[in-house]
Amino acid sequence: MFGFYRTILAISVMAFHLLGIPVIGTYAVFSFFVLSGFLMTTIMHETYGYDLQGIKRYAANRFFRLYPMYWAAALFSIAVILIASSAYAYAYKDTMQIPHRISSIVFNLTMIFPARFPYTVDPRLSPPTWALTVEIFFYICIGLGLSRTRNRTFGWLGASLVYLAWSYIDGQGESYRYANIPAASLPFALGALLYFVKGDVQRRLGVGTAISPAAVLGALASNAALFAVYSMRHKVNSSPFVVDTGKYLNLVLSAVAVVVLFHRGHEFCSKAVDKWFGDFSYPIYLSHWQAGLMASYFLFPKPTFGMNKPGAQVFLLALLIVFAWSYASIALIDRRVNQIRNKIRPKVPRT
C-alpha cells in the first residue's frame, strides 16, 4: 500500500507548487521522510545487513533507484526550457534554468546541493531535488548504521527533538524546521524507530488492526486541508505556531499511517495495483514543475499558475503531461533499471 501512498504525496507536492495551496507540500515532504526512514531501516535490517557487502549492495541499489530517472527528468527540463525559452522559464520558476558553471553542472548531475539550506542553491533543473539532497544524506547515515539498533535510534530521535526545541528557543525561522538536513532528522528518525516499535504500537494501541487505511489517509488529508484553509484565511506567517501544530500533527499521523499501511495496506488495493500506481510517485515528484511550465507555455503567453481559473487549467493539463511523461519513463527506464536492481539485491532475505 506504500506505492499508492507515495503517489498521493507526490501529487500533493505538485498541487502545493502549481496551485499554491499552502502547507500541503511541506506536510507531504515530511510524510515522505517518515516513510523513507522506515523503509531504509527495514531493508538494511531485513535485506542487506551491515557487513561491507550489504552496504555496497544497498548503496548501488539506491543509486539505480534515484539517478537514472532523475537524469531523464533533467533532460526533460532542458528540453522544455529550450522550447519555452529561458526567459519564460525564469518567469515561471526562477530556479529552473540550464546550468553553465562547472559547479552548477556537478550539483545538478549529483543532486547534491551543498548549502545549509539546499533550496537556496540555483539553478536546479528539477526544483524539488533540494529535498533529494536531504534524502541522500540520511540514506547514507542509515546505511552506515545510524538506525542499526533500537537504542541508537532512540538516541537519534532524542537529538532531533533537542534540535527542534533549540530552533524555537533561539527564535529561528521556519526554514530551520523544514528546509535543511537537521530539520529532516526528526521525521527520518521517527520513521526509523517505527521499524523497532511497529509491533508494540499495534498490540498496545490497536493501530494496524482497529484503524483502517482509509481512516488514517482521511485523517492525514483532513489535517492538511484544515491547516491549508487556515493559512489561506489568516496568512501562514501570521501564526507560525498554529501552522507548526498542523505540521507536527501531520508527523504523528504519518507515523500511524506507516504502521497501518504496513499491516493492512493489502486491504485497500492489490499488491499489483499498488505497485503500478506507486511507480508514478518518483517521476511525478521530479517532473511536475517541467510539466507545469510546458502546460503554461501551451496555454498562455505569460507564465501562469496559482489558485485561479487559468492556474487550474495549467494544473489539469500539467497533470496529464506529467502522467504521460511518467508512464513513458517507467516503461523505458524504470523497468530496465529494476532488472539491474533485482540482480543487486541479495537472493535470500536476511532473517
Secondary structure, 3 states (H helix, E strand, C coil): CHHHHHHHHHHHHHHHHHCCCCCHHHHHHHHHHHHHHHHHHHHHHHHHCCCHHHHHHHHHHHHHHHHHHHHHHHHHHHHHHHHHCHHHHHHHCCCCCCCCCHHHHHHHHHCCCCCCCHHHCCCCCCHHHHHHHHHHHHHHHHHCCCCCCHHHHHHHHHHHHHHHHHHHHCCCCHHHHCCCHHHHHHHHHHHHHHHHHHHHHHHHHCCCCCCCHHHHHHHHHHHHHHHHHHHHHHCHHHCHHHHHHHHHHHHHHHHHHHHHHHHHHHHCCCHHHHHHHHCCHHHHHHHHHHHHHHHHHHHCCCCCCCCCHHHHHHHHHHHHHHHHHHHHHHHHHHHHHHHHHHHHCCCCCCC
